[in-house]
Amino acid sequence: IFEECIQGALRRKTVLLVTHQVQYLPLADHVLIFQKGRIILSGSFEELTQSGYDISHLVDIQESKTHEEEEGKQESREGTTPQGGNVEKPVSTKEPLSEKEDKGKLVQKEERETGYVDARVWMTYIRASGGTGVASLVLGAFILSQGTSIAQNWWLSHWSSGDSSGGLTFNLTVYVGLA
């Protein structure tokens, strides 16, 4: 994500990256180091390393966490946890993809149907929305809303064409009544 998005697509944009991943510090134009909610250091990575502040302990902490996580993963792969307990391997019910298909694919192709939407699907949506009564009420509200909008536009057109024989009060009353 960092390489493709931050360094790739957003390379000419201002990006504020808040992270505990200190391996990205040398790649940043400007670095702010916070401690207890306050900025304690500010500058480029080179300036911060030359300032005398020991940034290496930040990198060491992150590297030791990463190393511990990798050890835990390796031991889990071997069938034991870091604490010495046994780990059961998950059972997969899916057939594995061939080596050729799996390589470079993040998402599998989904099934797709074309044509009309089956009545059972519509009924499922209607039942999920509260039943036929609620669906009828919502549909009626939409029809009423569109109908009054059309009638309001028609009345305004009729009024502005000069065909209306009523006075200003009558025309405004009808227009507001349709709203």
Beta strands, then each sheet from edge to edge (+ up, - down):
strand 1: 31-35
strand 2: 38-43
sheet 1: 1+ 2-
end
